[in-house]
Amino acid sequence: MSKHQRELIARRAAWEIQNGFYVNLGPGIPALAARFVPEGVEAVLVSESGVQGFGPLHHEHKGDRDLVDAANEPVALTPGASLFSSVDAYAMIRGGHLDLCIVGGFQVDERGNLANWMLPGRMVHGIGGVMDLACGAKRVVVAMEHRTPAKKPKILRNCTLPLTGLGVVHRVITELAVIDVTPQGLVLREVAAEVSVDEVCRETEAGLRVDKDLKIIQV
């Protein structure tokens, strides 16, 4: 995936962040969304490592190697930030106090099941906090590529990888489309510019219903 496509996903994902939200951003594409929060939106970024109130580093700053998020990426504190133990951070997550969690994904299926913590044959050091986040946040948005590096669909009828959470996903944002998980199945809400509905359906294993008010992704 190109840098432009990753940025497109991150920019669209940033529009999910609303004023006053407490938000957790997963590593990779979701973390990039912190750079593109719409002007005028004031949200609090929260990390399960125990940092509340941070943002991306400016290019001219090297950062503090002891001040990182849960993905071990350096961050800058924002006014009013606080630091606390991971025990308290997980109490906040498990207590349902996060308004939004944006995570990456290996697979999402038509029932909103999420697989994003393990690929067969790869070393896994631990699942981390992703299960708590997926199940504890009020809204879960998956920001990911539409296809695998082998060009296979990642939005499926049924996940085949080990699951992170059952029925936890509300929305999927890719370089091709914005798709919502509903009780009636997956609904195509937005498509990228110069991408057809047929192309999105062709690259998606699960069935899609097309919103009658289908929009072009605006970033």
N, C-alpha and C positions, 0 to 999 in steps of 0.2 A: 504494500500500500504506500502511496506517495505521501509526502509531507503535507501537500495540499489537501488530500482526502482526509487525513487525520485531523487537520485543522478544521475542515468543514464539519466533521462530526462533533468536535469539541465546541465549536462556535454555536452549533445548534443546541447541544446539550446545555450550554450556559444559559440559554433562554428558559430552561426549566427552573432556574433558581429565582425565587421571588423575594420581595422585600420582607425582611424579618425572619427568613428561614434559617434554621440550623441545618447545615449540610455536611455530609461526608463525601469526599471524592476519592475513588479508588485510584490505584496506580495506572500509569499509561495514559490512554486517551482521556479518561475522566478527569485526571489531574490537570490536563491542559485547559479544561473549562474554566479554571480559576482565572486565567488570563483574559477571558472574554465575557465576564459578567457584565450585563448591560449597564450602561451609565445610569446612575440614580438608584440602582438596586443595592441595598445594604443587607448583606447576609453574613452569618457567622459560620466560618468553616471549622469543623470539628474533626479531630483525628483520634482514633482509638488508642494512640500512644500517649494521649494526655495533653494535647494542645488544643486550645479553643480560641479562635480569633487569629487567623493567619492568612497569608496570601503568598503569591509567587514572588521570588526574588527579582529585583530589577537587575538588568544586565550588568550594571556597573558594580554590583555588590557580590562579594564572594560568599557571604553567608557565614554562619557559625556551624561548625561541624557537629556540635552538640544539640543544635536546634533543628530537628528534622520531623517530617511527618511519618506516618506509619509505613510508607514505602521507602523510608530512609532518604528522602529527598529534602534538601535544605529549603527552609521556608523563612519568611519574614513575618514578625508579629505585627498585628494591626492594633490601633488604639483600643484599650480595654481588654486586651488578650489576657488569658490566664493559663497557668500550667498546673497540672494535677496528676495524680497517679492513674495508671491504666485501669486500676480497680474502679475508680470513680468514673472514668471514661466509659467503661463497659456497663456500669450501672445506668448511665445516661442513655446508652444505646438500647439496652434491654428494657429500660423503663418506658420506651416509646417516645423519647423526647426529640428524636431527629425527624425533621420534616421531610427530608429528601436524602437519598443515597444514590449516587451515580457510580456505577461499577462497570467493569469490562465483562466480557463473556466469551466462552468457547461455544456454547450452544444455548438457545432459548427455544422452547416449544410452544405449541398453540394453547396450552393451558397455563402459560406463564411460569413453567418450571425453568430453573436456571442451573446451568453447569458452568462453573468458572474457576475451579480451584485445582483441577488435576487433569493432566493429559497422560495417557498410557505410555510407559517407557521413559518418562521424564522424572528426574529427581524432585521430590517434594519435601521441603524442609518443615512444612506445617501448614495447616489451613488458615492460620491467622484469625482475624476477626470477621471474615466475610460472611460466615453463616449468621453470626449475631446481627450484622448490619442488614443483611438481606431480609431477615425475619423481624428485625426490631424497628426499622425505619417506616414511617407512615407511607412513603412512596418510594418505589425503586425503579430507576431508569437505567437501562443497559445501553452503554455507548460502545459500539464495537464495529468491526468490519462486517460487511454483509456476507462475505465468503471466506473460507479458509485459504491459507497459502496455496493449497492444491485446487482452489476454485470450486470447492464443494459448499453447499448451503450451510449456514450456521443457524438459520431459523427453520426449525423442523416440526414434523408432526409429533415426534417423541424424541426427547433427549436420549442419547446413547452413552454419554459420559457420566461419571459419578456426579450426583446432584448436590448443589449447594442449598437450594431451598425449593419447596413445593408451592407452586402458585404464587410466587412472591413478586413477579415482574409486572409492572403496570405499563411500561412503554419501552420500545426499542428504537434507538436512533443509529442509523448507519450512513455510509456515504451515498446510499441510494434512496433511502426512505425513512419516514417516521411511521412506526406501526404500533398500535395500541392492542393490549390484551383485554378482551372483554368476555363476559360470560357466554356470548354467542360466537366466540372465536376471534381471530386476528383481524383488525381493521386497518387498512392503509389510509393514513391521514394526510401525509405529505410525500411528495417525491422531489428529488433533486432536479435542478434545472437541466434540461436536455436529456432527462431520463424518462422513459415511457413506463406506463403501468404494466405493459406486457413484459418489459425487461425485468421489473421488480418481481413480478409473479414467476417468471422463468428462473430467477435466481433464488427463489424461496421455495423450500419443500412443502411447508405448511400452506394450507389454503388461505387466501386473503379475500376479504370483502372490501370493496372500494367505497370510501366515504363519498356521499353525494356532494359534499363540499370540499372535495380534494383540493389541496393547496400545493404550491411550489415552496420548497424550503427556503426561508428567508434568513440570512445570516448577516 
